[in-house]
């Protein structure tokens, strides 16, 4: 309801009530008996949605059931929602039931599929077989996980051929509803998006590919299997770009909401997305009820597709709320001007509204000294059920931090839904987005040699700069174990080589080292580096302190493995107690000095209370550090 108020920008309570009831009415269509009367008299706008009609809407929208199927607990919950609407927003409904209208409630309505001869499926399979041959010839291999997630994978060709030492982010692509699945998308994928040889994953969804199957993975199973796929083929620190067309944007929504998978996403590319404003009935009515074009009728009425959409897809799990996407994930939304499935103008307006709120937030923050984060309530209720077949009870959502980064819009004039598949101009635009993201990803890597690792330490400790860093590469670092005297003694007091003596005794260098460098500000405590930053440490075997540094990193990695193995579950990992030596929950021993001692010396006058609060908020690093020996 809060989101509706923001989107509609109503000036009074009466105006909001009227718009809300119009929104509810948009979920209803005239029945066959009354359709001609309604259309001829133009009086459908005058029809009023009454209490029993609203009961049907609420039962489906929040419990995926019909009113007579609700449990006593669900009835109590629905009454509470009615009371909330009346008390907070002034929305009430007249008792009774309006005849001659029918609700569009896809998960509880009867299926209206049209049967096809086996010859049609045989022809579709032949096209799919030719697509498999094409992907094989381009270096892709087919895989299938234990639980049934199907995908094609090709490693990065440019790295294999030593053509480029810069990282190209892997692309994950999820297709939309189409006969043959990936078949129709291959020209765009092979000839456009991955023609530069980048690593690529193309995922199949047989349930929306006119395939004779009624089995389907749930949202949770899909997330778990994707996590397994990424860990199988890519390093644990590797970031990815995820793109999806049409229904593929719903799968992307599942991943963007997953607390583990979202850490590996650099950018989301939503092409003709049905997942934005999915709470509005436009997309559902256009695809499953109105079916105004013959092509739409043929595709949407296929038995496998209709069964999957009506019995396995929960709209509330597939709705993409852009303001809830973390700021470290870039988002690009591609919209077709003449889309006959998605309400593109409304989606564009919603994104522009979201971007304008970000501008206003920055403007207000610059004029005020308030440091509190901008928050927004999510959709009034979140759901515990993962599919329409499991009727979960809605629970009030918690206040979330609102996104402060703008969403990019790509507006394709004259395009209809799916026209991008055959448009080379659109391919080039999408490929440009990938190249730009690659450049941004490579800029986020910081490297330093010897004393340069001390400067890297300053950046890694800075709460603003660390958000801009993707990876640290530390070559022969002097900043690790700097609390031990080995490095200082070998460089300033007893240099082991003549060259080192000449360098260390230079007046400018020695003055800088002795008068401007505080060891406690240059010590790199690896366990304090956030998990969002990958670390690679390069050590030379014959360096005096390298073995001790290697031993320290390996000990830290073993601690990380122990912490990771104690996670409660995949989707909802338990909070790990702080492992700082100063924490009352501490069960691990670190270096001789805790992180709270890093500011000693000139900072002795800091209050003990502040250091204790900092320790309470500190989180122990869980991601391993890579070693090159």
N, C-alpha and C positions, 0 to 999 in steps of 0.2 A: 504494500500500500504506500509506503514511503517512496519507493521508486516511481510509482505511478504519479504521485504528487509532484515529484521533481520533473518527470518527463512531460506531464500535461501542463505544468506551470499554471495551475488554476488560481484564480484570485479570490474565490469564496468557497465556503463549504457546499453550498447548493450546486455550484458549477462542478465541483469534484464528484458529488453524488451522481449527477446526471451523466458525467463522462464515464464513471465507473459502471453504471448500469448499461450504458451503451457498449462498453467493453464486454460485459457478460453476455449481452444480447448477440454480439458478433459470433458467439459459439453456437448459435442456433440457426437453423434453416427451416423454411416452410416445408411441411409434409407434402406428399404427392397430391393429396386431396385438396389442399388449400393453396398450392403453389400458384395456380392460375389466378385465383382470387386475389392473393397478396400482390402479385405482379401487376395485375390489371388496375387495381385500386390504389397502388402505391402506398399502402397503409401498413407495411411491415414495420416501418419506423415507429408507428403508433402502438404497436403491440408491447405489452408490459410483461416483464419477467416476474413471475410470482414466486412465493416461498417454496412450493414443491418443485418448480423448475430449478430454482437455485439449489435445492437439496440434491438434485441429480448432478448438477455441475460440481458442487463441493465434494460429493461422494467420489466422483471420478477424479477430480483434480488433486485431492489430498489423500485419498485412500485406495484409488484404483478399484472401485467397487460400485455397485448400484445401491440405492438407499436401503433396500430391504436386506442387503448383505452385510450391513455394518454391524459390528459388535457393540455391546453396551458401552465399552470404553471409548470407541470411536464416536458414538453418538454424543457422549458427554463432551468430547473434544470438539466436535463440530458445533455444539451449542456455545461453547466457550468462544469459538471464532466469530459466531454471529454476535455475541455480546460485545466482543472487541470492536467489530466493525461499527456497531451502533454507538458505543461509548466514545471511541476515539475519532471516528470519521463521519458519524451521523448517517450511516447507510442502513436502511431498513427495507423489508420487502413485504408486500401485501400477502395475506394468507390466500391460498387457493392454488390452482394449476391452470396455466394457459394452454389451451388445446391448439391443434393444428400447427405446432412447431415441434421440431425434433433437434435435440442437442447433438453436436459433433464431438463425441467422447470416444476416441478411437480405440482405447484399450478395453472398453466394455461393450462396444457395439459389435454387431455381427459382421463377419467377414463378407466381402462382396467380390471375391476373386472370380476371374474368368479362366476356364480351363483351356489348355492348348494341346495339340497333338504332340506325340513324342518327336516327330520330325523337326519341330521348331527347336526343341532342346538339343537335338543332334546337330543342327546347323550352328547353333550358338557354341556348342562344344568344339566344332571344327574351327571356328574363328578363334576360340580360346587356345586351341592347340597351336595354331599358327603364331599366336602371340608368345607362347612358351618357347617356340623355336627361335623367334626374334630375340627374346631376352637371353636365351642360351648363347646365341651368337655374339651378343654384346658383353659376355663375361659374367652374367648373373647365374647364380645357383639357387635352386628351390629348396626351402626348408619348411619343416612343420614341427611345431613344439609338441610336447607330450599331451597338452590339453587341447590341441587343435588349431593354434594360431598359424596361419599359412603366410609365407612371405618369400620374396626373392631378394638376394643380397649380392652386391658386388663391392669388393674392397676398392680403396682409392688407387686409381691407375697411375696418376701422376707421381705419387710417392713410390710406387713399385718400379717406375721407370726413371726415378731420380730426376724428374723434370722440374720440380719445384720444392723448395725447402719451407714454404709457407703452408700453414694448415688450411685445408678446405673442409668446412664443416660437413659432416654426413647429412644427407637429406632423407627423411622418412616421409613417405607419401601414402595417404589413405584415400582410396577412390570413393566415388559416390555411387548412387543407384544406377546401374547400367547393365545391359545384357553382356555377359562375358567379363564383367568386372574390369580388370586392368586393360583389357584389349583396346577399348576406345581411347585410352589415355596414353598409349605407348608413343604416338608421334610427338606429343607434347613433352613427355618425359625423356625419351631417348634422343629426340632431335633438338630438345631445348634445355630443360632444366639440368640434366646430368651429362650433357654433351662434353663438358670440360673434364670428365673422368673422375669426378668426386665420388666418394663412397656413398652408396645409396641402398635404401631398403624400400621395396614396394610391397605393401601388405594387401592381402586378399581378404575379402569378406564374402564367402559364397552365399550368405543369406540374402544379399542384395544384388546378386549377379545372375538372376534367372537360373539358378542351379537347383536341381531336385534334392533339396535338403531342408529339413525343419529344425535341425540342431543349430544352436547358436551359443557363443560365449557371452557371459554376463559382463557388465562393465568392470567389475572387480577382477574377474579372470583375465580380461584383456589387459588391464594394467599390470597384473603380475607377470603375464607372459611377455609383455613388452620389456619389462625390467630384466627378465631372463635373457631375452634376445640381445639387448644392448650389452649386458655383461658378458655374453658369449663372444661377440664379435668386436667389441670396442673396449679400450681401456676404461677403467672406472671413472677417470677424470674427464673423459671426452664429452664435450658438449655437442648438441645436435640441433638441426632445424627440422621442424615438423610442418608439413603442408597437407591440407586436405580439401577436397572439393565436395560441395553439397553435403551429403550425409557424413562424409569423412570429417567434417567440422565437429560433429557430435562426438566422435571418438577422440578428437583433439581436446574437447572439453573435459573428458574423463581424465586425460593425462595432465592437463593444466591444473586440475583440482587435486591431483595426487601429490602429497607432500614430499615423496621421494623422487618421482619422475620429474617434477617441475624444476628440481635443482639441475637437471641435465639439459634443459631446454634453453637455447639461445634466442630463437625467434619462432613465432607461430605465423603461418601464412594461411589465412582462411579464404578460400575461393568460392564464390557464390554460397556463403555459409547459411545453412538452415538453422544453426544453433543460436544465432543472435536473435533476440525477440521471439524465441520459441514459445514463450508464454502467451503470445498473441496467436489467434487461430488461423491466420492467413495461409501459412505454409501448409499446415495440416489439411485445411479445407481445399486448397488448390490441388493437392496431390491425391488425397484419399476420397474426397467427396464430390467436388465440382468436376474435375477431370475434363477441362474444356477443350483440350487438344487430343487428337487421336493417338499421338505418340505417348502422351501422358497417360491416357487410358490404358494402352497396351502394357506399359511398364508397371504402373502402379497396381494393376489388377492381377499381376502374376502371383500365384499362390504362395510361393516361398517368400517373396518380398512383402506381401501383405501380412502374412503370418508373423514375420519377424517384426514389422513395425507395430502391429496391433498387440502382440503378445510378449514381446521381449524388450521393447524400448520404453523407458520411463522418461517422460519429457523433463521432469525436474532434475534428473541427473545429467541431462544433455543440454541444458540451457547455459549458454556462455555469458556470464556477467563480466564484462570487460574490466570494470573497476576492481574486481577481485583478483585479477591476474597480477602477480608480483612485478615490481618495477624492473627487476633484472631480466625479464623476458620481454623482448621487443615483439610487437604485434602489427601485422599488415593484413588489412581486410580488402579483398578484391570484390567489387560489386558490378553486376551487369545492369545497365540502365533499363532495359526492357525485359527484365527477368519475369517469367510467367509462373514462377514457383515462390521465390523469395520477394518480400515487399522491400525492394532495394532502397527506394526513397526514405522509408521509415527507418531502416537500418542505418542509412547514412546520417539521417537527422539525429538518431540516438548517439552515434559515435561523435558527431560534431558537438552535441550537447555535453558529452563526457569530456571532450577536449577543452571546451569552454570552461567547465568547472575547474579543470586543472589550471587554466590561465588565471581564473579568479582566485584560486587558492594561493598561487604564487604571488599574485598582486597583494592579497591581504596579508600574507606572511611577511612580505617585504616592508609593509607599513606598520606591522605590529611586532612586538617582541615575544609573542607567544611561541612556545616550542612544542606544544601538544600536537600529535599527529592528527591528520584529517581522517575521520572514520565515517563509516556509513553502515547502516543496518542492512544485512542481506535480505533476500526475499523472505517474507514474514515467517516462513517455516522451512527447516531443512528436513530431509527424509532419511530414515535409516534403511529403507528398502532399496535394493539395487536393481530391481526389475519389477514390471507391472504385476507379475505373478505373486510377488511377496508383498503383502499389504502392510507397510510400515506405519508407525504412528509418528506424526510430525512433532518435532520438538523445536522450541524457540532457538533461533540462531544467535550467535554471539556477535558482538561488534567487531568488525574487521578493519584493518588498516586499508584505506582506500588508495587505489593506484594513482601515482603522481606523474606517470609518463604517458605522453600522448600516443594514440593509436593512429598508424598511418592508413590512409584510405587511397585505394586505386580504383578510379571510376571509369568503367569501360563503356563508352557511349555507343548506343546502337546494338549492344550485345544482348542476346537472350540467355537463358540459363544453359550453361554448358558450352557456349560458343567459344570459350577460351581453348577448348580442346583442339580446335582446328585453326586457331588464329596465331600465326607466327609472330605477329606484333605483340600479342599478350605473352607469348613465351619469352620474348626478349625482355619485356618489362619484369617478369618474374625472375628471370636469370640475373638481371641487374640487382634485384633485392638480395639474392644469394651472394653475389660478389661483394656487395656493400657490407653484408653481415660478416663475410670472411675477413674483410679488411678490419672491421671493428674488433673481431675476435683476436686477430693477430696483434692489434695495438694494445690489447689488454695484457700482453705478456711483458714482464719486467725481468731483466737479466742483469747480473752484476758479478764482477770478478774481484776476489780478495777484499780490499777495503770497500769496494762498491757494494758488498753485501751488507755493510753497516748502514749505508744510505737506504738500501732496500728495507732494512729493519724499521727505519723511521717511517717509511711509507706504509708498511704492513701494520704498524701500530696506529696510524692515523684513521679515525673512524670514517672520514669522508673519502680519502684516497683509496682505502681498501675496498670500497664498493666498486671502484673502477678497474681493479686488478683481477685478472682471470688466472694468471699463472706466474709464479716466481721461479727463476732459474738462477741458482746460486753456485758459482764456479769457484772452487777452492776457497770456501767461505771462512773468513776470520771471525764472523759474528756469532758463530755457533760455539758454545763452550767458552765464550770470552771471559766468563767469570773465573776460569782456570788461568794460571799465569803463563802457560806455555807460549802462546802467541806473542804476548807482550815481551817476555824475556828473550825469545828468539829474534825479535825484530829490533828492539831498542837497547838491550843490555848485553846479549852475547850472540851477535849475528854469526851464522854458521858459514857464510860465504863472503868473499871479498866484495862481490857485487852488492850484496845486501847491506854490507857495512857502508859502502859509498852512498847508497840510496837513503838509508835510515839516518845518516848523519847530516844530510842536507838541511840547511837552516830553516827553510820554509816548511819542509815536511815535518821535521822534529818539533818545530814550534806549534804546528797545527795539531800533531798527535798529542803533545804534552799539555797544551794550554786550551784546546778547543774541543777535544773529544772526551766525552764522559762514557766510561765503559758500560754503565748501567742503562744508558740510552741506546747503546748499539748492540746489546745482547739479544740475539734472536731466540726467543722461546718458541719452539716449533709447535708446542701444544696450544699456544695462544692464537695461532693463525686460524682465521675462520675456515670452515669446511668449503666455503665457496671459492677459495683460492687453492689451486693445485701447486705443489712444490716439487721441484726437482733439484737435488743437490749433487754436484759433480765434484768428486774427490780424487786427488792424485795419491797414489799408493805411497810414494816416497816422501810426502809431506810429513813432518814430525807428528802433528796432532790428528792426522786423517783417521787413523784406526780408532781413536777415542771418539771422534765425531760419528764415525760409521756405527760404532757400538751404541752410542746414544740414540741415533735415529732408529736403529733396529729395535732397541728397547721400546721406544715410543710407538713404533708400528705394532709391536706385540701387544702393547697396552690398548691400542686402537682396535685390534682384532678382538680382544677380550670384551671391550665395550660393545662392539658391533654385534657379537654373538649373543649378547644379553638383551637385544631388542625384543620387544614383546610381540610385534606383528609387523606385516609388510605395509599395510595401508595406514595403520595408526600406531607408529612406533612409540614406545613409552619414553617419557622424559628421563634422561640419564642424569643422576645426581652430579653436582659439580665435583670435579676431581682435583681441585686446587688443594695444595697442602694446608692452606689456611681455612678451608671449608670444614664445617663440622661433619659433613658427609664423606669426607675424604677417605678413600680406601687405597690410594696409590701413593707411592713416594716418587717425587720428582727430583730435580737437581737440588743442590744444597740451598738454593735461594728460591723462594716462591715469587710469583709475578708481582706481588705487592711490594717486593724489595727492590724492584727495578728503578724506582724513583727516589732512592736514598741519596744522600749527599746534599746537593743544593735543595732537595725537596723534603728534607727532614721535618719541616714545619707543617707539612700537610697533616690534616686531622686524621686520627685513627678511624673515626666513624666513616669517613669518605672511602678509605681504602677497604674497609670491611664491606661496604655496600657494593663497591666495584667487584670484589671477589664473589659476592653473592650472585651478581648478574653474569659472571664469567661462565662460559661454556667450554669444556674440554674438547679439543679437536678430535674428531673420529676418523678422518680420512688419512690414509697412509701417505708417507713422504717417499717419493721415488729417489733411488740412489743410482748414480752412474759412477762406477769405480774404475 
